Amino acid sequence: MLAVIKTGGKQYKVSPNDKIKIEKLDQEEGSEVVFEEVLLLDNEKELLIGTPRVEGAKVVAKIIKQARHPKVMTYKFKPKKRYKLKQGHKQYYTEVQITEIKN
């Protein structure tokens, strides 16, 4: 069983028991989340391609943790102008485990 879901403006290829890191969801750890925007569904018998979504298909996942990615540093520098800028950024994410794919 395989599905392509869309969440947070990105697309993810998932199958049952996969763990993926997605954009932050405002839900607590241990709760269930249902992704209804399924773009493709492959259930070994047939391949369903949505236009734009597969009707009636759902992907159920469990939230494992809410965390932040490692810090990414950015630098800006302009020679001969005494301009230097250093910034850091840590993006929030939600790690989910796919429990089942429903058709």
N, C-alpha and C positions, 0 to 999 in steps of 0.2 A: 504494500500500500504506500502510495506516494502522493503528496499534494504540494502545491505552490500557493502560499498565502501572502497577503499584503497587509502590512501593519507599519505604522510610523513612516509611511512614504517609501518603504523598501519592500522587496519581495524576498521570500525565504522558501527554499525547498526543504520540506520536512517529511518525516515518516515517524511511526510510533516509537516511543522511547528516546527520541532525539532531544538533546539539550541545546537551545539556541539563546543567544543574547540579542534582545531587541530594544528598541527605544523605550524609555521609561513609561510604565503604566501606573496609574494612580490607584493601585490595589495593594492589599497586604500580602505578605508571604504566607504560603499555604493555601491561598484561595484559588478557585478555578476561574479560568478565563476562556471564552469561546470566541474563536475567530471565524466570522461568517463571510469574510471576503476571500473566498477560495477561487483562485484563477485557473487552476488545472488539477485534475484528479485522475490518478491511475490506480485502478483496483485489480490489476493482473488480468482481468477479463476484457476491459475496455478502457479507452482513454477519453476522458471528458474534458473538453477545452471550453472555458467559459467565454461568453460574449457580453459583457466583460467578466461576469462571474458565473460559476456553476451553481444553478439553482438548487437549494435544499442541502447543499454540502456544508459541513461544519467541521472545524478542527478544535478539539478540546485540549486544553493544556493546564498545567498546575504551576503556579509561581513558586520558584525555588528560593530566589533571593533578589533583593534590590541593592545595587551597589554602584560604584563609579569606576570607570576605566582608569588606567595609569595616566599620570599627568603628561600632557604634550606641551612642549615649550616652543614658542615662536619668537623670532628675532627680526627686528627691522634696523637697518643701518644705512645712513647716507654719508658718504665720505666727504670730508672737508666742511661739514656743516654742524658738527658736534651733536648729531642726532642719533641716539640709540634708544631702542625700546625692546624690552623683554617682557613677554606675557606667558602665562601658563593657563591651561584649561583642562578640566576633568569632566568628562561627559557621563551623565547618569545612564544606567541601563537596567533592564530587568532580565533575569535569567529564567527561562521557562522550560519545562519538560513536557513534551507532547505525549498525552495519554492515549487519545484515540482520534481516529478520523471517521466521520460519519458521512454517509451519502444520502 
